[in-house]
Amino acid sequence: MKLYDLNASPNARRVRIFIAEKAIDIPVQDVDLATGYNKTEDYLTKNILGRMPLLELDDGTCISESHAICRYLEETYPNPPLMGRTPVERAHVEMWNRRMELELLHPLINMFIHSHPMWKDTRTQIPDWADVCQRHAIETLGWLDRSLEGREFIATDDYTVADITAQCSILMGKAVGVRVPETHSNIAEWWGRVTSRPTARA
Ligand SMILES: N[C@@H](CCC(=O)N[C@@H](CS)C(=O)NCC(=O)O)C(=O)O
């Protein structure tokens, strides 16, 4: 197996933390955007979207989309379980992971794409959309904080992929200047728990 990685990417970080939690040894190829390797014919046959992360299996099968990679790894390395132990837990993990991806990570990524100069030549930027996305992410942090009242982790009593997605979203928020308000003490306590895990810096 080989992981095509992009160091600064929040989606690639989701997969790196997942792999570290499973303690799987997977060789990594760091893709340097400056070389344009991810837009070459060679890479585009692996992922037509030219994006990272991507997991290449030993028989050449390629899996992209961070959650699909995590799903494959969960099926092939079930311990420790990071996607729930029972049907209800698995549904809750899926529910919360989607919420964290759609309601927190994507708004933050869109805010970045629609406001940062690095994207001005490759994407159509709509500054008002960046503002809308920022407000969306801030609103999500509000209801996430209320949901974490009395809970150790986001989806179940254990650390799961939903925590990983939220963790990577909050790091993305820091990078684009959206910080968790100090009043959100439930998120602050959860953040302390997840970032004290040895895998947090994967
Ligand atoms: N939905 C995909 C998103 C992948 C993605 O957008 N990756 C970005 C980094 S976060 C990338 O490779 N960008 C390089 C480019 O678009 O050229 C996932 O979850 O893996």
The ligand as an ORCA input file, in Angstrom:
! r2SCAN-3c Opt
* xyz 0 1
  N     -13.417     15.188     -0.704
  C     -11.996     14.910     -0.819
  C     -11.285     16.247     -0.902
  C      -9.841     16.097     -1.358
  C      -9.239     17.464     -1.583
  O      -9.941     18.449     -1.912
  N      -7.904     17.539     -1.407
  C      -7.241     18.789     -1.578
  C      -6.464     19.138     -0.316
  S      -7.565     19.331      1.086
  C      -6.275     18.699     -2.735
  O      -5.697     17.655     -2.987
  N      -6.094     19.795     -3.460
  C      -5.148     19.870     -4.533
  C      -5.763     20.469     -5.757
  O      -7.003     20.640     -5.808
  O      -4.994     20.729     -6.681
  C     -11.521     14.082      0.374
  O     -12.239     14.021      1.378
  O     -10.460     13.458      0.298
*
